[in-house]
Amino acid sequence: MSISNKDNTLRNARNVGTLSGSKRIGGFVGSRDKIDFAKFTLSGASEFGLTLGRVTGRASARVTLRNSRGAVLENFKSGAKPKTIAASLAAGSYYISVQSLKGNINYNLAALATPSAPPTPPAPPVPPVEGLGSALDIGLLSGTYTNQDFVGTTDPVDFYKFTLNDAANLQARVTGSSANTRVQLIRDGNGNGLVDNEEILASDSNFSSTFLSDVTQDLPSGAYFIKVEPSNTSASTLYQLNLVATPFGGNVSPDPGNTLPAARDLGAFAGTLLAKDYVGQLDANDTYKFTLTDIANLQINVKGSSANTRIQLVRDINSNGLIDNGEVLASDSNISSTFLSSITQDVPSGAYFIKVETSNTSNSSLYELNLVATPFGGNGAPDPGNTLPTARDIGVLSSTFSAKEHVGIIDSDDFYKFTLNDAKTLQARVTATSTNTRIDLIRDTNGNGLIDNNEVVESDTNSSTTFLSNITEDLQAGTYFMRVRPQTTSRSTNYTLSLTV
């Protein structure tokens, strides 16, 4: 704008071009030039601002923002403080007018246009959902529940909610009067009130003339839903729902974890344990930890109620909390109709884990775990070493020495060192509890701590059912070693050693 009358009308407004960012618009209004017009263009929707600094003295003016037809959108009167217009404007042409009200004013307007953020698109329509929140809440189910209702074209689905406070076997039966039905057993694992993938535990649609749908499932304690709907969306039927929950009498709380670090810790264990719990779709496995303070024989029996189970006896040898190669000492998966898995194993003292899982991850089962630990009565001495230099030193053998120890998967062999002060006849007997052993009488003639050729004086491996290995040998005075090991490296056994001279 300038001090002239050329820009006193909309038609002759001064064109300041496309406004993008900030721009200064200056001019004069007063007794010789009452009003100025300026035109600007916005190429897109913008946030617009127009500011006039403070005007001192008695002079005053009115600043107006107009649309392309000249209609007033916003205006203000100048004053002792800066004044501002702020507006959200669409793309197009606009006018600014500055009109003298009193006195003469040299004005300087600051205009700013900032592109508006694109409008937020409307949210996509929410598809209709199956509303678990509208389910009829039966409450605690610990016996039989029966209800009659209708599903069909005017009422397409019915939901029922129930709670189990114990591991239980559930039987859900739906009998239609005039059309087949579909029944689903659901657990809302993420609690969002919807039936998501993997939350349907069992389903049945029976298309026979009996109009009967039936679901039988072993379940842990918790909240569940039954969904009833016609098997055909155009069909309608009256139906009767029967729910029968048979409590299992679970006695493990809290639930055993699924990893070694989260295992249910039974502490120091000797004697008998009975545990009743659940494994399957909702709980992949149960892990128990126990500690033996003595060499022992373990008997582990797991009987499933409706599916075969797999059990593993584990020792975390490197203590990394994982089941690594070589750490599963024994395993059994029984696929017979008895649903029984069994392990019998001799083990040394230490910490162990039992892992229980179903033989098929899509199956679920209640189970009974029976654990029996029978101490062998080891004498508590340090475990014999696995080499000649680390052998347990008996000292001078002058009568009878006996020891009760273990060899096998975890402890490959035991060495004993003894000395004869004069020539004697040695009788060495090893009686094992669960597998044959091999015993070696050794003399380290060159003293190098190794078993060299011709240093094994006598050996015996007895493969009979008596599990007895026996050596009788006339010996000169000197130092000797007795080695005990299992006949097969994949087997373990507790044993009794007797050395007599």
C-alpha positions in Angstrom: 0.0 0.0 0.0 1.1 3.5 -0.6 0.0 7.1 0.2 -2.4 7.3 -2.7 -6.1 6.9 -3.5 -5.6 4.2 -6.1 -6.3 1.4 -3.7 -9.4 2.8 -2.1 -11.8 0.2 -3.5 -12.0 -3.6 -3.7 -11.7 -3.4 -7.5 -8.4 -1.4 -7.3 -7.0 -3.2 -4.3 -3.3 -3.7 -4.3 -2.4 -7.3 -5.1 0.2 -8.7 -2.7 0.1 -12.1 -4.4 0.0 -15.6 -2.9 0.6 -15.6 0.8 2.8 -18.4 2.1 4.6 -17.8 5.3 5.0 -14.3 6.6 4.7 -10.9 4.8 4.8 -7.2 5.8 2.1 -4.9 4.4 2.7 -1.2 5.0 1.0 2.1 4.1 -0.7 5.3 5.2 -4.3 6.3 6.0 -5.5 9.7 7.2 -7.2 12.9 6.1 -5.8 12.6 2.5 -6.3 8.8 2.1 -9.2 7.5 4.2 -8.9 3.7 3.3 -6.6 1.2 1.7 -7.4 -2.3 0.3 -5.0 -5.1 -0.3 -5.7 -8.5 -1.9 -4.0 -11.8 -1.2 -4.5 -15.4 -2.3 -4.2 -18.7 -0.4 -3.3 -21.8 -2.5 -4.6 -24.1 0.2 -6.4 -24.3 3.5 -4.3 -22.2 6.0 -4.2 -20.9 9.5 -4.1 -17.1 9.0 -2.9 -14.4 11.3 -2.8 -10.6 10.9 -1.3 -8.3 13.5 -1.1 -4.5 13.8 1.3 -3.0 16.4 0.3 -0.5 19.0 -0.9 2.9 17.8 0.1 5.9 20.0 -1.5 9.2 20.3 -5.1 10.1 19.4 -5.0 8.5 15.9 -7.0 5.3 15.3 -7.9 3.0 12.5 -10.0 -0.2 11.8 -8.4 -3.2 10.2 -10.8 -5.7 8.4 -10.4 -9.1 6.9 -12.9 -9.7 4.0 -13.7 -12.7 1.8 -13.6 -12.6 -2.0 -17.0 -10.9 -2.2 -16.0 -8.2 0.3 -18.0 -9.5 3.2 -16.4 -8.9 6.6 -15.0 -11.9 8.3 -13.0 -10.4 11.2 -12.0 -6.8 12.3 -10.5 -4.9 15.1 -9.8 -1.3 16.1 -6.2 -0.2 16.7 -5.2 0.7 20.1 -2.4 1.2 22.6 -1.6 -2.6 22.5 -1.0 -4.8 19.4 -4.2 -6.2 17.9 -4.5 -9.5 16.0 -6.9 -11.4 13.7 -6.7 -15.3 13.7 -8.8 -17.4 11.4 -8.8 -20.7 9.6 -9.3 -20.0 5.9 -9.9 -22.1 2.9 -8.0 -21.7 -0.4 -9.1 -18.6 -2.4 -8.8 -14.8 -2.5 -9.2 -12.4 0.5 -9.0 -8.7 1.2 -7.5 -6.6 4.0 -8.7 -3.1 4.5 -7.3 -0.4 6.8 -9.6 2.6 7.4 -8.7 5.8 9.2 -11.0 6.6 12.0 -9.1 9.6 13.5 -5.9 11.3 12.6 -3.1 10.0 10.4 -1.5 6.6 10.7 1.5 5.1 9.1 0.7 1.3 9.6 2.8 -1.8 9.2 0.7 -5.1 9.2 2.3 -8.5 9.8 0.5 -11.3 7.9 1.2 -15.0 8.3 -0.3 -18.0 6.5 0.5 -21.6 7.7 -0.9 -24.6 5.8 -3.6 -26.3 7.9 -3.1 -30.0 9.0 -5.1 -32.3 6.8 -8.4 -33.3 8.4 -8.4 -36.6 10.3 -10.1 -39.2 8.2 -13.2 -40.7 9.8 -12.6 -43.9 11.6 -13.6 -47.0 9.7 -16.9 -48.5 10.7 -16.6 -51.0 13.5 -17.8 -54.4 12.4 -20.4 -56.0 14.5 -18.9 -58.1 17.2 -19.9 -61.1 19.2 -20.7 -59.5 22.6 -19.3 -61.7 25.5 -20.2 -58.8 27.7 -24.0 -59.6 27.2 -23.6 -63.2 28.3 -25.9 -64.7 30.9 -23.7 -65.1 33.9 -24.4 -68.5 35.6 -21.7 -67.8 38.3 -19.8 -70.6 39.9 -20.4 -73.9 38.1 -19.7 -77.0 40.3 -22.4 -79.4 39.3 -25.1 -79.4 36.7 -26.8 -76.4 35.0 -29.8 -76.6 32.7 -31.5 -73.8 30.7 -34.0 -73.7 27.8 -34.0 -70.9 25.3 -34.3 -70.0 21.5 -31.8 -69.1 18.8 -32.5 -68.3 15.2 -33.3 -65.5 12.7 -34.5 -63.1 15.4 -32.0 -64.1 18.1 -28.9 -65.4 16.3 -26.7 -66.2 19.2 -26.8 -66.8 23.0 -23.8 -66.5 25.3 -23.4 -68.1 28.8 -20.6 -67.3 31.2 -19.5 -69.5 34.1 -16.6 -69.9 36.5 -14.7 -72.9 37.7 -12.9 -72.6 41.1 -11.1 -75.9 40.5 -9.6 -77.9 37.6 -12.6 -79.8 36.2 -14.0 -81.9 33.4 -16.7 -80.0 31.6 -19.5 -81.6 29.5 -21.6 -79.2 27.4 -24.6 -80.6 25.6 -27.1 -78.6 23.4 -30.2 -80.3 22.1 -32.3 -78.5 19.5 -36.0 -79.1 19.0 -36.3 -78.4 15.3 -32.8 -77.6 13.9 -29.2 -78.5 14.6 -27.1 -76.1 16.7 -23.5 -75.2 17.0 -21.9 -75.0 20.5 -18.5 -73.4 21.3 -16.5 -73.4 24.5 -14.6 -70.0 24.8 -12.0 -68.5 27.1 -11.5 -64.7 26.7 -7.8 -64.9 27.3 -7.0 -61.2 26.7 -10.2 -60.0 28.4 -11.3 -57.8 25.5 -14.9 -59.1 25.5 -14.5 -60.5 21.9 -14.1 -64.0 20.5 -10.6 -63.8 19.1 -8.5 -66.4 17.3 -7.3 -69.2 19.5 -9.9 -68.4 22.1 -12.3 -71.1 20.9 -11.2 -74.2 22.9 -13.7 -76.6 21.5 -16.6 -76.6 19.1 -19.3 -79.0 17.8 -22.0 -78.9 15.2 -24.1 -82.0 14.9 -26.1 -82.4 11.7 -27.8 -85.7 12.6 -31.5 -86.1 13.3 -30.8 -86.1 17.0 -30.1 -82.3 16.9 -27.4 -82.8 19.6 -24.1 -80.9 19.9 -21.7 -82.0 22.5 -18.3 -80.7 23.9 -16.3 -82.5 26.5 -13.1 -80.7 27.8 -10.7 -80.8 30.7 -10.2 -77.2 32.0 -8.2 -75.4 34.7 -10.0 -73.0 37.1 -11.1 -69.7 35.6 -14.0 -68.0 33.7 -15.4 -69.5 30.5 -18.2 -68.9 27.9 -20.6 -71.1 26.0 -21.9 -69.9 22.7 -25.0 -71.4 21.2 -26.2 -70.6 17.6 -28.1 -72.4 14.9 -25.9 -74.4 12.5 -27.6 -72.5 9.6 -28.3 -68.8 9.8 -31.7 -69.2 8.2 -32.8 -71.8 10.8 -34.4 -71.3 14.2 -34.9 -73.7 17.1 -35.7 -74.0 20.7 -32.9 -75.7 22.6 -31.9 -77.1 25.9 -28.4 -76.5 27.3 -26.9 -78.9 29.9 -23.6 -78.1 31.6 -21.9 -80.6 33.9 -18.7 -79.7 35.7 -16.9 -82.5 37.6 -14.2 -81.0 39.9 -10.9 -82.8 39.8 -9.6 -81.8 43.2 -6.6 -79.9 42.1 -4.1 -79.4 45.0 -1.3 -77.4 43.4 -1.3 -73.6 44.2 0.0 -71.5 42.7 0.1 -73.1 39.3 3.5 -74.6 38.4 5.4 -72.4 36.0 6.3 -73.2 32.4 10.1 -72.8 32.7 12.8 -74.0 35.0 13.2 -70.6 36.8 9.4 -70.5 37.3 9.1 -74.1 38.5 7.0 -75.0 41.5 9.7 -75.6 44.2 8.9 -78.6 46.4 12.1 -78.0 48.4 14.1 -80.8 50.0 12.2 -83.9 49.1 12.1 -87.5 50.3 9.0 -89.7 50.5 5.8 -89.4 48.4 4.1 -86.5 46.7 0.7 -86.5 44.9 0.0 -83.4 42.7 -3.3 -82.9 40.7 -3.4 -80.3 38.0 -4.0 -79.4 34.4 -1.9 -79.1 31.2 -3.0 -78.5 27.6 -4.2 -75.6 25.4 -4.4 -73.1 28.2 -1.2 -74.2 30.1 1.5 -75.7 27.9 3.4 -77.5 30.7 3.9 -77.7 34.4 7.4 -77.8 35.9 8.3 -78.9 39.4 11.6 -78.5 41.2 12.8 -80.6 44.1 16.1 -81.3 45.9 17.5 -84.6 47.0 19.9 -84.5 50.0 20.9 -88.2 49.5 21.4 -90.6 46.7 17.9 -91.9 45.8 15.7 -93.9 43.6 13.0 -91.9 41.9 9.6 -93.2 40.7 7.6 -90.8 38.7 4.1 -91.7 37.4 1.8 -89.2 35.6 -1.7 -90.4 34.7 -3.8 -88.2 32.4 -7.6 -88.1 32.6 -8.3 -87.7 28.9 -5.1 -87.5 26.9 -1.6 -89.0 27.0 1.1 -87.0 28.7 4.9 -86.6 28.3 7.1 -86.4 31.3 10.8 -85.5 31.5 13.3 -85.7 34.4 15.7 -82.8 34.0 18.9 -81.7 35.7 20.0 -78.2 34.9 23.7 -79.1 35.0 25.0 -75.6 33.8 22.4 -73.7 35.9 21.4 -71.5 32.9 17.6 -72.0 33.5 17.3 -73.8 30.1 16.9 -77.5 29.1 20.1 -78.1 27.1 21.3 -81.2 25.3 22.2 -83.9 27.8 20.1 -82.4 30.6 17.1 -84.6 30.1 18.0 -87.7 32.2 14.8 -89.6 31.3 11.6 -89.2 29.4 8.4 -91.1 28.7 5.4 -90.5 26.5 2.8 -93.2 26.8 0.2 -93.4 24.0 -1.8 -96.3 25.3 -5.3 -96.1 26.5 -4.1 -96.0 30.1 -2.8 -92.4 29.7 0.1 -93.4 32.0 3.7 -92.1 31.7 6.3 -93.5 34.0 10.0 -93.0 34.8 12.1 -95.0 37.3 15.6 -93.6 37.8 18.5 -93.8 40.2 20.0 -90.3 40.8 22.7 -88.7 43.0 21.8 -85.9 45.5 21.1 -82.5 43.9 18.4 -80.4 42.4 16.0 -81.8 39.7 13.0 -80.8 37.6 10.0 -82.7 36.4 8.2 -81.4 33.3 4.7 -82.5 32.5 3.0 -81.7 29.2 0.4 -83.3 26.9 1.9 -85.5 24.1 -0.1 -83.3 21.6 -0.3 -79.5 22.1 -3.9 -79.4 20.8 -5.1 -81.7 23.6 -5.8 -80.9 27.2 -5.8 -83.2 30.2 -6.1 -83.3 34.0 -3.3 -85.3 35.5 -2.1 -86.9 38.7 1.6 -86.8 39.4 2.9 -89.4 41.9 6.5 -88.8 42.9 8.3 -91.2 45.2 11.9 -90.6 46.3 13.5 -93.5 48.2 16.9 -92.5 49.8 19.7 -95.0 49.2 21.5 -94.2 52.4 24.8 -92.8 51.0 27.4 -92.2 53.7 27.6 -88.5 52.9 31.3 -88.6 52.0 32.5 -86.5 49.0 31.7 -88.0 45.7 34.6 -90.2 44.4 36.5 -88.5 41.6 36.5 -89.4 37.9 40.2 -89.8 37.5 43.1 -91.5 39.3 44.5 -88.3 40.8 41.0 -87.3 42.2 40.1 -90.8 43.5 38.6 -91.1 47.0 41.5 -92.1 49.2 40.5 -94.9 51.6 44.0 -95.1 53.0 45.4 -98.4 54.2 42.9 -101.3 53.6 43.2 -103.8 56.5 39.7 -105.3 56.8 36.5 -104.3 55.0 35.6 -101.0 53.4 32.1 -100.3 52.1 30.5 -97.3 50.3 27.1 -96.6 48.8 27.3 -94.3 45.7 25.9 -93.6 42.3 27.3 -93.8 38.7 25.6 -93.1 35.4 24.5 -90.3 33.1 25.5 -87.5 35.5 28.5 -89.2 37.1 30.3 -91.4 34.6 32.5 -93.3 37.0 33.9 -93.4 40.5 37.5 -94.1 41.5 38.7 -95.4 44.9 42.4 -95.5 46.1 43.7 -97.9 48.7 47.0 -99.1 50.0 48.1 -102.6 51.1 51.0 -102.8 53.6 51.7 -106.4 52.7 50.5 -109.1 50.3 46.8 -109.9 50.7 43.9 -111.4 48.9 41.4 -108.8 47.8 37.7 -109.5 47.3 35.8 -106.6 45.6 32.1 -106.8 45.2 29.8 -104.1 43.6 26.0 -104.7 43.8 24.0 -102.3 41.7 20.3 -101.5 42.1 19.1 -101.0 38.6 21.7 -101.9 36.0 24.9 -103.9 35.6 28.2 -102.3 36.4 31.8 -102.8 35.3 34.6 -102.8 37.9 38.3 -102.5 37.2 41.2 -103.1 39.6 44.1 -100.8 38.6 47.7 -100.3 39.6 49.3 -97.1 38.3 52.8 -98.6 38.0 54.4 -95.6 36.3 52.7 -93.1 38.6 51.5 -90.8 35.8 47.9 -90.6 36.9 46.6 -92.3 33.8 45.4 -95.9 33.0 48.0 -97.2 30.6 48.3 -100.5 28.9 48.8 -103.4 31.3 47.8 -101.3 34.3 44.3 -102.9 34.6 45.0 -105.8 36.9 41.5 -107.4 36.7 38.0 -106.5 35.5 34.5 -107.9 35.8 31.3 -107.0 34.0 28.3 -109.0 35.1 25.3 -108.9 32.8 23.1 -111.1 34.9 19.9 -110.1 36.6 21.7 -110.0 40.0 23.6 -106.7 39.0 26.7 -108.1 40.8 30.3 -107.5 39.7 32.9 -109.5 41.6 36.8 -109.6 41.7 39.0 -111.8 43.8 42.7 -111.2 43.4 46.0 -112.0 45.3 47.9 -108.7 45.5 51.4 -107.6 46.5 51.9 -104.7 48.9 51.4 -101.3 47.2 48.8 -98.7 46.0 45.8 -99.7 44.0 42.7 -98.2 42.5 39.1 -99.5 42.1 37.0 -98.1 39.3 33.2 -98.4 39.2 31.1 -97.5 36.1 27.8 -98.5 34.5 28.0 -101.1 31.8 26.2 -98.7 29.5 26.8 -95.0 29.6 23.2 -94.2 29.0 22.1 -96.0 32.2 22.4 -94.9 35.8 22.5 -96.9 39.0 23.1 -96.7 42.7 25.5 -99.3 44.0 27.1 -100.8 47.1 30.9 -101.3 47.0 32.6 -103.7 49.4 36.4 -104.2 49.5 37.7 -106.9 51.9 41.2 -108.2 52.6 
